[in-house]
Amino acid sequence: MLPSPTAIPAFRDNYIWAIRQGNHCVVVDPGDAAPVEQFLQENQLVLTSILVTHHHPDHVGGIPSLLQERNIPVYGPARESIPGMTHPLAEGDSVHPAGVDMKLAVLEVPGHTLGHIAFHEASQDWLFCGDTLFAGGC
């Protein structure tokens, strides 16, 4: 079974990406813990890693709560202060998030923030780019 992404609605017009494989889940930019916890519970998933593209509150606000009862890796931009970050990343790094069978290339994409990064998964051609690209709002 290949990893599968799902958008979790958050706030008024944002999304938190969940990447599922089996009963494991990795989340990208969890600005709010409540919708993540609800998604995990409804789908009987175990959160295994957190990926972060940049430091804005709507992308990191849920991290402290998600880490309260979990000891999981948090991957994020080395040039920014991310709550709970355990794996600072820069251009050219690659990530194998715990719990899913995938490899993500790290791209530095400064502009929205100075340290902004994106995660690219080549075999499925996925790009988790945070707020680097907008179409009609968030």
ChimeraX attribute file (.defattr): number of C-alpha atoms within 10 A of each C-alpha:
attribute: neighborCount
match mode: 1-to-1
recipient: residues
	/A:1	7
	/A:2	12
	/A:3	17
	/A:4	13
	/A:5	15
	/A:6	13
	/A:7	13
	/A:8	16
	/A:9	14
	/A:10	17
	/A:11	11
	/A:12	7
	/A:13	8
	/A:14	15
	/A:15	22
	/A:16	23
	/A:17	21
	/A:18	25
	/A:19	22
	/A:20	25
	/A:21	18
	/A:22	14
	/A:23	14
	/A:24	19
	/A:25	27
	/A:26	24
	/A:27	23
	/A:28	25
	/A:29	27
	/A:30	27
	/A:31	23
	/A:32	23
	/A:33	19
	/A:34	14
	/A:35	18
	/A:36	22
	/A:37	17
	/A:38	12
	/A:39	16
	/A:40	18
	/A:41	11
	/A:42	9
	/A:43	12
	/A:44	13
	/A:45	17
	/A:46	17
	/A:47	24
	/A:48	20
	/A:49	22
	/A:50	26
	/A:51	26
	/A:52	30
	/A:53	30
	/A:54	29
	/A:55	22
	/A:56	18
	/A:57	14
	/A:58	17
	/A:59	23
	/A:60	24
	/A:61	18
	/A:62	20
	/A:63	22
	/A:64	15
	/A:65	13
	/A:66	19
	/A:67	17
	/A:68	8
	/A:69	8
	/A:70	13
	/A:71	12
	/A:72	17
	/A:73	18
	/A:74	24
	/A:75	21
	/A:76	32
	/A:77	26
	/A:78	17
	/A:79	17
	/A:80	19
	/A:81	14
	/A:82	23
	/A:83	16
	/A:84	17
	/A:85	20
	/A:86	13
	/A:87	13
	/A:88	16
	/A:89	23
	/A:90	18
	/A:91	15
	/A:92	9
	/A:93	13
	/A:94	16
	/A:95	17
	/A:96	12
	/A:97	22
	/A:98	17
	/A:99	19
	/A:100	20
	/A:101	12
	/A:102	17
	/A:103	15
	/A:104	19
	/A:105	17
	/A:106	22
	/A:107	21
	/A:108	20
	/A:109	18
	/A:110	13
	/A:111	11
	/A:112	14
	/A:113	16
	/A:114	14
	/A:115	20
	/A:116	26
	/A:117	30
	/A:118	25
	/A:119	25
	/A:120	19
	/A:121	16
	/A:122	12
	/A:123	9
	/A:124	11
	/A:125	7
	/A:126	12
	/A:127	14
	/A:128	20
	/A:129	21
	/A:130	23
	/A:131	19
	/A:132	16
	/A:133	10
	/A:134	9
	/A:135	5
	/A:136	4
	/A:137	8
	/A:138	11
